[in-house]
Amino acid sequence: MIKDITIGQYFPGNSVIHRMDPRVKLLLDILYLVILFTSQSFTGLIVALFFMVMCYIIADIKLIMILKSIKPIMPLMLFTLILNLLFIKGDTPLWQWWIISIYPEGIRTSLFMIIRILALIVGMSLLTYTTSPIMLTDAIERLMSPLKKIHFPVHELAMMMTIALRFIPTLIEETDKIMSAQKARGADLESGGIIQKAKSLIPILVPLFVSSFKRANELATAMECRCYHGGEGRTRLKTLKTAPRDYLALAVMVLLFAGIIVMNCNPIIP
């Protein structure tokens, strides 16, 4: 179901990861991305994925959320799998039919890319699960604050990014309600070919766009009523401060990065 998609949701908690400085969490996520794209062996990716699963356990977030976070990208993962199986060539094919040949190298590359995408989504989802939209906005703005010297609209960009992320669950919920209402009126949204399914989306997209514009207008009105005028002179209820746990987390991530580099040189599973 669409309502099971958890992208952009925040789950309040009091774990160590919840209480970390959001600026540090952003930096850790960036370093985690570097680790994933630096790793050239299955061992490195599996270690990075296991490390992130341990973070979920520490954050007291149910592991079922991992499955929900990868649900929206299942078509992308399937497309990546098929693409690599068909176009990665090797020396001796494992299976061949007509012009289609599957090589061991294609299977290896497909699995490698699937694990990398899985680890990527799991890591990025943990950031939104454990960080409120307000704290995430402050973190992005503070990290990009040096760009203010060249008159870059840092606050506006951070605000837009966070609002877009915040409204993903709302739009998903609204889409599910519209689909349920259309089905109650006898609409068939599942049968038929690709063209028929595309046509059946029109009764969903039109009210969804109308609802989105209405919500955007209400949000703009609410911000104006509260005298919002950008980041100039804006005060914060909570000041971001780093703690020893943040430096410890950075140290652990750096050690993980160093371990991945070593695994690239001496892979257990190539």
Secondary structure as UniProt FT lines:
FT   HELIX           2..4
FT   TURN            7..8
FT   TURN            16..19
FT   HELIX           22..38
FT   HELIX           42..58
FT   TURN            59..60
FT   HELIX           64..70
FT   HELIX           71..73
FT   HELIX           74..87
FT   STRAND          95..97
FT   TURN            98..99
FT   STRAND          100..102
FT   HELIX           104..130
FT   HELIX           133..143
FT   HELIX           145..150
FT   HELIX           154..184
FT   TURN            185..186
FT   HELIX           194..200
FT   HELIX           202..225
FT   TURN            226..227
FT   TURN            232..233
FT   HELIX           244..265
//
